[in-house]
Amino acid sequence: MREMKHIDGDARQAAARGPLLDGKPMPVRATAIVGGSFHMRLLAKMVNKAVALLQRSQEIPVEFFNTLEEARQWITKQQETRG
């Protein structure tokens, strides 16, 4: 996200649909994002909340990190606690 300046409409729609694997939704339990300006971080949090509300699902934890190593450590911890 460090390099991202804006998110176009197609990208927002794809994000709202969620990740697919062989045409089927992948179960996402947490998202770690490295970098990102204050505005991108705020936008990502708002989109995450909106998707959870629209899909009537539990909000997926989204956290931001300055380094890839920090993000990987957090993801490992999420895997251990969330199964």
C-alpha positions, 0 to 999 in steps of 0.5 A: 500500500506504500505505493498506492495513491488511490483505488479505482472503482473496479478495484473496490468492486473486486475487493467487495467480492472478496478473494476467489480460489477456483471460482469459490470464495476463499475463507479469509480470517485476517488481513495484514497490510504493510505500509499505507498512508493514514487515508489508505488505512482509514479507507481499508478499515471502512471498506472492511466494516462495510463489507461485513455489514452488507454481507451480514458477516463477522468483521475480519481483523485488519491490521497495518504494519511498517514491515513485512516481518511484523505482518508475518508475526501477526498473521502467525499469531492469528493462525494460532488463536483463530485456527 
